[in-house]
Amino acid sequence: MSSAEDSIPLAFKPIRLQRFLAQCGLGSRRDCEAFITAGRVEVDGKTATELGTTVDPSRQTVSLDGERLKVERKKYFMLNKPSGYLCTSEDPQGRRVVLDLFPTEGPRLFTVGRLDENTTGLILVTNDGDLAQRLAHPRYRMFRQYRAQVAGQPKREVFEQLKQGLFFTEGKFRVYGVKPIKKQKDSTWVEITMTEGQNREIRRLFARVGHKVMKLERIGYGPLRLGRLSIGEYRDLTREELAELHAVLERNRKGDAMIPLEATRASTSRSRPRPAKSGATTRSASERPDRTKRSVENQSAPKQSTPKQSAKGKTPAGKWPQKATRKPSNRKTEEPGTRPAARPGRQSRPQPGEPSSRNETSATRRSPPKKRAGGPRSKPKPSSRKGKTRRDD
């Protein structure tokens, strides 16, 4: 695994003297202030006793007890914290701390944020104070992913309550995202996403809703993932990982909050286009008709009456053309009580007492007699009209 100590060049700009001494690995800033007030620090051969003194390491020479000081190379480590270790430089009660897992002859290190004594998982250890301060600040919204085993089987309403937030003495605590992973007997494994790191925040939230946290492990910090790093082991951050951290900080500083990796994958999988069927023709988005847009335009746009143009293609200014009158029909007006004339190509139905158009006389039309099964044929009745009658022989 390649080291990231040379990935970020040292920034030489005017800084306070006690801060420069802390970057040289002489201790905390308060310890370095004691060196200055004691008169043990010299700048360009002159003793500096004021705490507000600023120095430029690229142009000035700073020494302690006559020995020239140099800024230490920045170190960045990822540690899989085991249970039972505290995230502090030293403990008055003599309990084990995270820095006990690192060699003592190296640079002065400290953790980025903290994890509870019984919480395991990913934690960053570095000697870059500026980067550690930005990573831990809530302004930059660095997402933290956890995997927890909680008692019972929380319902969806419980998860929604955790997202809405609960009030505690320090303020309102809430989770950014939570989802169940699997069930194990009378417990449930859940995955939790947080944006801040308050004191025992996850444990207190789940205890409030009646589901005690049995195990808690941090598996992600911003773009970093714990992976297969064993418990109690650490490794150097790669240049790519360190570049991703700085890119996230820069993006969040401008106001574009980082999206969790799991949410990005989910949205990408949902927006992935389906494969086209064999033989089917596909059209691009620009060629497809936007039916929704047309329907909205048709509903929203009121119908406007536009003046009709004249034969020359222009309408006189300030005048609207008159409506065109209907042409008079060729149909003649008929007197009341008379039947209208038949349309050409159609034959009118003859009235009683009038001869039909098929050259029939005043006699009735011939109609086939109804035959009765098994009986003699009935004689046709004579017509009441004058004239000869016809028989169906």
Secondary structure, DSSP 8 states (H G I E B T S, - for coil): ----TTTS------EEHHHHHHHTTS--HHHHHHHHHTT-EEETTEE---TT-EE-TTT--EEETTEE-------EEEEEE-TT-BSSS--TT---BGGGGS-TTS---EESS---TT-EEEEEEES-HHHHHHHH-GGG---EEEEEEEES---HHHHHHHHH-EE-SSSEE--SEEEEEEEETTEEEEEEEES---TTHHHHHHHHTT--EEEEEEEEETTEE-TT--TT-EEE--HHHHHHHHHHHHHHHTT-----HHHHHHHHHHTS-----TT-----TTTS--HHHHHHHHHHS---------TTS---TT-----------S-----TTS-----TT------TTS--TTS--SS---------TTS--------SSSS------
